[in-house]
Amino acid sequence: MKMAVISDPHLGAKWGTAREQDSFDQFCEAVGRALQLGAQVILIPGDIFDARIPRPEVWARAMRILAVPCAQEQTGVELDRSIDKNMEDVSPVAFRGVPIVALHGNHERRIRGLVNPVETLEAAGLLVHLHHNALILKTPGGKLAIHGMSNVPERNAKDAIAIWNPKPVDGATNILMLHQAVGQYVYSSEEQPTLDLADLPRGFDFYICGHMHYHSEAAAHGRPLLFPGSTIRTQLLEIEAQLAKGFYMLEVGDGARYEFVELRNVRDFYYQELTFDGISVPQLNEAVKAKIREFLERPRRNAAKLPLVRLRLLGTLAKDASRNDFDEDSIAEEFSDRALVSIGKEDLVAPGLEEKVKFLRELRERRLPVEEMAIQLLEENLRDMSYPQTFEVRMLYHLLIEDRMDEARQKVLDIVTDLTNTELRVGKR
């Protein structure tokens, strides 16, 4: 018995950009390759779509791809029964050809009572949707039980799976599908998962988890835990440049085997972090362009599509340089006929910024009254602007907070006039 596990296609991602077609191309290839390799069931652990309410153009392309397995010859897979699944929601068309069993992910999750996109696909007969329930299928290789929990908010995940408490079906190969962060396996470092590997219910032959966008393999209770990753690059992280995109083929019956199948039509992706120390903007421009040229000289695996280039800039700029003076958009435009360039400059520090951050941190740690903190901030900013120590900061502060703007303006003008007259007298001498 062969199954394909294709996760996180994110159909419709990058809509309106040069990458608009990528999600469809790569999902279409994954489905086609899975069928060529003899898949009798296709499992999709969430995020078929990139949006909760896909645009009609996305629906049309998605349904064309998902209709292909339905049009295949019968593979001998039949519905035996369900657990906590209302079979009135399932069209009989769903078990023609190669059936698809899917979860909804966090991108598709809607509030209780509203139909999500995966449930809509179920109503059309293109797949069967699972959430806190299971299907038991009769296959040529024996019974197959697919248990699924679609995405829930991370704060609720541990409680949700404990309340559901799925049990393996005797005499069947049991697969548990999720779309959650689990332990250290997260989509983003900002996530705070409540679900850990030890919290997964015991006794299943395979554990499959969507949501994380790079493929990985682990174990839960001594059995394989597979993270297929997304079929499209969405985050442009370094690990997505290192690991291939693809899907898993599972074979059960006489033992259990799995293999990761790499997609062929994925764009080449080059990632680099560049660290600088006191670099000028002209030097930065040239360094960035040189790195892009270096990438473009490398051998290509997919010459049919423009490669992706992601540069993350770190370190410091030269004195008197501004991060805003570096125009990353113009560089991307310069190479637009050869690559899709993305440059992140958020971590490039402007001169003096580190000292300002340290100064603010010290102010906070000293727990000064708000008024005193404001006065010291004003003094610090005036020092940066080379104003003389004779400037009466506290007097000016109180004029400003009392909204006596004219008086404050006049005080500043008086000081500037005195300084100007002094400079003129010195010059005449």
C-alpha positions as CSV (number, residue, x, y, z in Angstrom):
1,M,0.0,0.0,0.0
2,K,1.5,3.3,-1.1
3,M,0.6,6.8,0.1
4,A,1.9,10.3,-0.8
5,V,2.2,13.0,1.9
6,I,2.1,16.5,0.3
7,S,2.1,19.4,2.7
8,D,1.6,23.1,2.8
9,P,1.2,23.9,-1.0
10,H,0.0,27.5,0.0
11,L,-1.8,27.9,-3.3
12,G,-2.1,31.6,-4.1
13,A,1.0,32.6,-2.2
14,K,3.0,35.5,-3.7
15,W,0.0,36.4,-5.8
16,G,0.6,39.5,-8.0
17,T,4.4,38.9,-8.1
18,A,6.7,37.2,-10.5
19,R,6.3,34.1,-8.3
20,E,2.5,33.9,-8.6
21,Q,2.5,30.6,-10.6
22,D,5.1,28.8,-8.4
23,S,2.7,27.4,-5.8
24,F,0.5,25.8,-8.5
25,D,3.4,24.5,-10.6
26,Q,5.0,22.8,-7.6
27,F,1.8,21.4,-6.2
28,C,0.9,20.1,-9.6
29,E,4.3,18.4,-10.0
30,A,4.0,16.9,-6.5
31,V,0.5,15.4,-7.3
32,G,1.6,14.2,-10.7
33,R,4.8,12.6,-9.4
34,A,2.9,10.9,-6.5
35,L,0.5,9.3,-9.0
36,Q,3.3,8.2,-11.2
37,L,5.0,6.5,-8.2
38,G,1.8,4.6,-7.5
39,A,0.2,6.5,-4.7
40,Q,-3.2,4.9,-3.8
41,V,-4.0,7.6,-1.2
42,I,-2.8,11.2,-0.9
43,L,-2.5,12.9,2.5
44,I,-2.4,16.7,2.8
45,P,-1.7,17.8,6.4
46,G,-2.9,21.4,6.0
47,D,-2.4,24.8,4.3
48,I,-3.6,23.8,0.8
49,F,-4.4,27.5,0.4
50,D,-2.5,30.6,1.5
51,A,-5.6,32.5,2.4
52,R,-8.8,31.8,4.4
53,I,-10.9,33.2,1.6
54,P,-9.0,32.4,-1.7
55,R,-9.7,34.5,-4.8
56,P,-11.7,32.8,-7.6
57,E,-8.6,32.5,-9.8
58,V,-6.9,30.5,-7.1
59,W,-9.9,28.3,-6.6
60,A,-10.0,27.5,-10.3
61,R,-6.3,26.5,-10.5
62,A,-6.5,24.5,-7.3
63,M,-9.6,22.5,-8.3
64,R,-8.0,21.6,-11.7
65,I,-5.0,20.0,-9.8
66,L,-7.1,18.3,-7.2
67,A,-9.4,16.8,-9.8
68,V,-6.6,14.8,-11.4
69,P,-6.4,12.1,-8.6
70,C,-10.2,11.7,-8.9
71,A,-9.9,10.9,-12.6
72,Q,-7.5,8.1,-12.0
73,E,-8.4,4.4,-12.2
74,Q,-9.7,2.9,-9.0
75,T,-6.9,1.7,-6.8
76,G,-8.9,-0.7,-4.7
77,V,-9.2,1.7,-1.7
78,E,-12.7,1.8,-0.2
79,L,-14.3,3.5,2.8
80,D,-14.8,1.0,5.7
81,R,-16.1,3.3,8.3
82,S,-15.4,6.5,10.2
83,I,-14.8,7.6,13.7
84,D,-16.7,10.8,14.8
85,K,-16.9,11.9,11.1
86,N,-20.3,12.8,9.7
87,M,-20.2,11.0,6.4
88,E,-23.1,13.1,5.1
89,D,-20.5,15.8,4.7
90,V,-18.5,13.6,2.3
91,S,-19.4,13.2,-1.4
92,P,-19.3,9.7,-2.8
93,V,-17.1,11.2,-5.6
94,A,-14.3,11.6,-3.0
95,F,-13.6,7.8,-3.2
96,R,-13.3,7.6,-6.9
97,G,-9.8,7.2,-8.3
98,V,-7.1,8.1,-5.7
99,P,-8.8,9.6,-2.6
100,I,-7.3,12.6,-0.9
101,V,-7.5,13.0,2.9
102,A,-6.7,16.5,4.2
103,L,-6.6,18.8,7.2
104,H,-7.1,22.5,7.3
105,G,-4.1,24.6,8.4
106,N,-3.7,27.8,10.3
107,H,-3.9,29.8,7.0
108,E,-7.4,28.2,6.3
109,R,-8.8,28.1,9.9
110,R,-11.9,30.1,10.4
111,I,-14.0,30.7,13.5
112,R,-16.5,28.0,14.6
113,G,-19.6,27.9,12.4
114,L,-17.9,29.3,9.3
115,V,-17.0,27.0,6.4
116,N,-13.3,26.9,5.6
117,P,-11.7,26.3,2.1
118,V,-10.9,22.7,2.8
119,E,-14.4,21.9,3.9
120,T,-15.5,23.5,0.6
121,L,-13.3,21.2,-1.3
122,E,-14.8,18.3,0.6
123,A,-18.3,19.4,-0.4
124,A,-17.2,19.4,-4.0
125,G,-16.0,15.8,-3.7
126,L,-12.4,16.5,-4.2
127,L,-11.2,15.3,-0.8
128,V,-12.2,14.3,2.8
129,H,-11.5,16.7,5.6
130,L,-10.5,15.6,9.0
131,H,-10.6,17.4,12.4
132,H,-10.8,15.4,15.6
133,N,-12.0,12.3,13.7
134,A,-10.8,9.4,11.6
135,L,-11.4,7.4,8.5
136,I,-10.8,3.6,8.3
137,L,-10.1,2.5,4.7
138,K,-10.0,-1.0,3.2
139,T,-7.0,-1.3,0.9
140,P,-5.4,-4.1,-1.1
141,G,-2.7,-4.1,1.7
142,G,-5.1,-4.3,4.6
143,K,-6.9,-1.7,6.7
144,L,-5.6,1.9,7.0
145,A,-6.8,4.2,9.7
146,I,-6.1,7.9,9.2
147,H,-6.7,10.1,12.3
148,G,-6.5,13.9,11.9
149,M,-6.5,17.1,14.0
150,S,-6.6,20.2,11.9
151,N,-4.9,23.4,13.2
152,V,-6.0,24.9,16.4
153,P,-4.4,28.0,18.1
154,E,-1.1,27.0,19.6
155,R,-2.1,27.9,23.1
156,N,-4.9,25.3,22.9
157,A,-3.0,22.5,21.0
158,K,-1.9,20.4,24.0
159,D,-5.4,20.5,25.6
160,A,-7.1,19.9,22.2
161,I,-5.2,16.7,21.5
162,A,-5.6,15.5,25.0
163,I,-9.4,16.0,24.9
164,W,-9.6,14.3,21.5
165,N,-7.5,11.5,22.7
166,P,-7.4,9.3,19.5
167,K,-6.9,5.6,19.9
168,P,-5.2,3.4,17.3
169,V,-7.6,1.0,15.5
170,D,-6.8,-2.7,16.0
171,G,-5.8,-4.6,12.9
172,A,-5.0,-1.5,10.9
173,T,-2.0,0.7,10.0
174,N,-2.6,3.8,12.0
175,I,-1.5,7.3,10.9
176,L,-1.9,10.4,13.0
177,M,-1.9,13.8,11.1
178,L,-1.5,17.2,12.6
179,H,-0.9,20.8,11.6
180,Q,0.8,22.3,14.6
181,A,4.1,23.4,16.0
182,V,5.5,20.5,18.1
183,G,8.3,21.0,20.5
184,Q,11.3,22.5,18.7
185,Y,9.7,22.0,15.3
186,V,8.1,25.4,14.6
187,Y,7.3,27.5,11.7
188,S,8.7,30.6,13.4
189,S,10.9,31.3,16.4
190,E,8.2,33.6,17.6
191,E,5.8,30.7,18.1
192,Q,5.2,29.3,21.6
193,P,4.0,25.7,21.2
194,T,2.2,24.0,24.0
195,L,2.4,20.6,22.3
196,D,5.6,18.5,22.8
197,L,6.6,15.2,21.3
198,A,5.8,13.4,24.6
199,D,2.2,14.8,24.3
200,L,1.5,12.9,21.1
201,P,-0.8,9.9,21.7
202,R,0.9,6.6,21.6
203,G,0.5,3.5,19.5
204,F,0.5,5.0,15.9
205,D,2.6,3.6,13.1
206,F,3.3,7.0,11.6
207,Y,3.0,10.6,12.8
208,I,2.7,13.3,10.1
209,C,2.9,17.0,10.8
210,G,2.3,20.0,8.5
211,H,3.0,23.7,9.3
212,M,6.8,23.7,9.4
213,H,8.1,24.7,6.0
214,Y,11.3,22.7,5.7
215,H,11.3,18.9,5.6
216,S,12.6,17.0,8.6
217,E,12.4,13.6,10.2
218,A,12.1,12.7,13.9
219,A,10.6,10.1,16.1
220,A,7.6,10.0,18.5
221,H,7.3,7.1,20.9
222,G,9.7,5.1,18.7
223,R,7.8,5.6,15.5
224,P,8.6,7.9,12.5
225,L,7.5,11.5,12.8
226,L,7.6,13.2,9.4
227,F,7.5,16.9,8.6
228,P,7.2,17.1,4.7
229,G,7.7,20.9,4.6
230,S,6.0,23.2,2.2
231,T,6.2,22.6,-1.6
232,I,6.9,26.4,-2.1
233,R,9.5,28.6,-0.5
234,T,7.6,31.3,1.5
235,Q,10.0,32.4,4.2
236,L,13.3,32.7,2.3
237,L,15.3,31.5,5.3
238,E,18.8,30.0,5.1
239,I,17.5,26.5,5.8
240,E,15.1,26.7,2.8
241,A,18.2,27.3,0.6
242,Q,19.9,24.2,2.1
243,L,17.0,21.7,1.9
244,A,15.1,20.5,-1.1
245,K,11.3,20.9,-1.5
246,G,9.3,17.8,-2.1
247,F,7.0,15.2,-0.5
248,Y,7.1,11.8,1.2
249,M,6.1,8.5,-0.3
250,L,5.1,5.9,2.4
251,E,4.8,2.2,1.8
252,V,3.1,0.0,4.4
253,G,2.2,-3.7,4.4
254,D,5.3,-5.9,4.6
255,G,7.0,-3.5,7.0
256,A,6.9,0.3,6.7
257,R,9.1,2.4,4.5
258,Y,9.2,6.1,3.6
259,E,11.2,8.2,1.1
260,F,11.5,11.9,0.5
261,V,10.9,12.8,-3.2
262,E,12.5,16.0,-4.4
263,L,10.6,18.3,-6.7
264,R,12.3,19.3,-10.0
265,N,10.7,22.6,-11.0
266,V,11.5,24.6,-7.9
267,R,13.4,27.8,-8.4
268,D,17.1,27.9,-7.4
269,F,17.5,29.8,-4.2
270,Y,20.7,31.5,-2.9
271,Y,20.9,32.9,0.6
272,Q,23.7,34.8,2.3
273,E,24.3,36.9,5.4
274,L,26.8,39.7,4.8
275,T,28.4,41.4,7.8
276,F,30.1,44.8,7.6
277,D,32.1,47.1,9.9
278,G,31.8,50.8,9.2
279,I,31.1,50.4,5.5
280,S,30.1,53.4,3.3
281,V,27.0,53.3,1.2
282,P,28.9,53.2,-2.1
283,Q,31.0,50.3,-0.8
284,L,27.9,48.6,0.4
285,N,26.3,48.9,-3.0
286,E,29.3,47.3,-4.7
287,A,29.6,44.5,-2.1
288,V,25.9,43.6,-2.5
289,K,26.1,43.6,-6.3
290,A,29.3,41.6,-6.3
291,K,27.6,38.9,-4.2
292,I,24.6,38.7,-6.5
293,R,26.9,38.4,-9.5
294,E,28.7,35.6,-7.8
295,F,25.5,33.7,-7.2
296,L,24.4,34.2,-10.8
297,E,27.7,32.5,-12.0
298,R,26.9,29.3,-10.1
299,P,25.6,26.2,-11.9
300,R,21.8,26.1,-12.1
301,R,19.5,23.2,-11.4
302,N,16.4,24.9,-12.9
303,A,17.3,27.2,-15.8
304,A,13.6,27.6,-16.8
305,K,12.9,30.0,-13.9
306,L,14.7,33.0,-12.5
307,P,16.5,32.1,-9.3
308,L,15.8,33.6,-5.9
309,V,18.5,35.6,-4.2
310,R,18.1,36.6,-0.5
311,L,20.7,38.8,1.2
312,R,20.6,39.8,4.8
313,L,22.8,42.7,5.8
314,L,24.4,42.9,9.2
315,G,26.9,45.0,11.0
316,T,27.5,48.8,11.0
317,L,27.6,51.6,8.5
318,A,30.3,54.3,8.3
319,K,30.1,57.5,10.2
320,D,27.5,60.0,8.8
321,A,26.0,57.2,6.6
322,S,22.3,56.4,6.8
323,R,20.6,53.1,6.2
324,N,18.0,55.0,4.2
325,D,20.7,56.0,1.7
326,F,21.0,52.4,0.6
327,D,18.4,51.7,-2.0
328,E,17.8,48.0,-2.1
329,D,14.9,48.3,-4.5
330,S,17.1,49.8,-7.2
331,I,19.5,46.9,-6.9
332,A,16.7,44.4,-7.2
333,E,15.5,46.2,-10.3
334,E,19.0,46.2,-11.8
335,F,19.1,42.4,-11.7
336,S,15.4,41.8,-12.3
337,D,16.0,40.2,-15.7
338,R,18.4,37.7,-14.1
339,A,17.1,37.0,-10.6
340,L,14.4,37.8,-8.1
341,V,16.4,39.7,-5.5
342,S,15.3,40.3,-1.9
343,I,17.6,42.3,0.4
344,G,17.0,42.8,4.2
345,K,18.8,45.8,5.7
346,E,16.8,45.9,9.0
347,D,19.8,44.5,11.0
348,L,22.3,47.0,9.5
349,V,23.1,49.4,12.3
350,A,23.4,53.1,11.7
351,P,26.4,54.9,13.4
352,G,25.7,55.8,17.1
353,L,22.6,53.6,17.3
354,E,24.2,51.0,19.6
355,E,25.2,53.8,22.0
356,K,21.6,55.2,21.9
357,V,20.2,51.7,22.7
358,K,22.6,51.3,25.6
359,F,21.7,54.8,26.9
360,L,18.0,54.0,26.8
361,R,18.5,50.6,28.5
362,E,20.5,52.3,31.3
363,L,17.8,54.9,31.7
364,R,15.2,52.2,32.1
365,E,17.3,50.2,34.6
366,R,17.8,53.3,36.7
367,R,14.0,53.5,37.1
368,L,14.0,57.3,37.0
369,P,10.7,59.3,37.1
370,V,9.2,59.8,33.6
371,E,10.0,63.5,33.7
372,E,13.6,63.0,34.6
373,M,14.0,60.4,31.8
374,A,12.5,62.9,29.3
375,I,14.9,65.6,30.4
376,Q,17.9,63.3,30.1
377,L,16.8,62.2,26.6
378,L,16.5,65.8,25.6
379,E,20.0,66.5,26.9
380,E,21.4,63.5,25.0
381,N,19.8,64.6,21.7
382,L,21.1,68.1,22.1
383,R,24.6,66.8,22.7
384,D,24.3,64.8,19.5
385,M,23.4,68.0,17.7
386,S,26.4,69.7,19.2
387,Y,24.4,72.3,21.2
388,P,26.5,74.0,23.9
389,Q,26.3,73.1,27.6
390,T,24.9,76.6,28.3
391,F,21.6,75.5,26.8
392,E,19.0,75.5,29.7
393,V,17.4,72.1,29.0
394,R,15.2,71.9,32.1
395,M,13.8,75.3,31.4
396,L,13.1,74.4,27.8
397,Y,11.5,71.1,28.8
398,H,9.0,72.8,31.2
399,L,8.1,75.4,28.6
400,L,7.3,72.6,26.1
401,I,5.2,70.4,28.4
402,E,3.2,73.6,29.4
403,D,2.6,74.2,25.7
404,R,4.4,77.6,25.9
405,M,5.8,77.1,22.4
406,D,6.3,80.8,21.6
407,E,8.4,81.3,24.7
408,A,10.4,78.1,24.0
409,R,11.1,79.2,20.4
410,Q,12.2,82.7,21.6
411,K,14.6,81.1,24.2
412,V,16.2,79.0,21.4
413,L,16.5,82.1,19.1
414,D,18.1,84.1,21.9
415,I,20.7,81.5,22.5
416,V,21.4,81.1,18.7
417,T,21.7,84.9,18.4
418,D,24.2,85.1,21.3
419,L,26.2,82.3,19.8
420,T,26.2,83.9,16.4
421,N,27.3,87.3,17.7
422,T,30.1,85.6,19.7
423,E,31.4,83.9,16.6
424,L,31.3,87.1,14.6
425,R,33.3,89.0,17.3
426,V,35.9,86.2,17.4
427,G,36.1,86.3,13.6
428,K,36.8,90.0,13.5
429,R,39.6,89.7,16.0
